[in-house]
């Protein structure tokens, strides 16, 4: 007996995808912080004590990659936090903001993936002249053994969640859920109770 308008399925999926994007971004911030903390303890002087270790600029590459990851993830978390609830409520400005946030976040994440690949190459050059045992030891000094796999998994989830949210919001363009969102009060929101219509049905003699 209500006239509350249901949230379209594609909007619901987009909201959950945005939430997943924000959570995985927080996880990436944790990963980046762990890497920076470990790199801070790995000085060039320490690395030079290992025979065959050269191309120490790889450490700078890793530092830059970790910092850019933290910045990207922080921007994504803030953007998602701002637009998450308004998108669910059907605010037109939030959908436009979501397109902007998702486009920028996905573009920067792809660049970050490329930067990570470059950093891996630099690490390979760093230990290219050393023995396998020395290479393993130096790699453990630079970052935990599980961290590359953690990055890889997080990046896949990030791209998948961002792409899902973007596709779902694009599908919502043909609907009317985001059309009338200039309500100044709850009574003006087209998804809430139409009080006048309900009263008219309950009291037809007053018409």
Buried (B, 14 or more C-beta within 10 A) or exposed (E): EEEEEEBBEBBEBBBBBBBBBBBBBBBBBEBBEBBBEBBEEBEEEEBEEBEEBBBBEBBEBBBEBBEBBBBBBBBBBEBBEBBBEBBBBBBBEBBEBBBEBBEBBBEBBEEBBEBBEBBBEBBEBBBEBBEEEBBEBBBEBBBBEEBBEBBEEBBEBBBBBBEBBBBBBEBBEEEEBBEEBEBEEEEEBBBBBBEEEEEEEEEEEEE
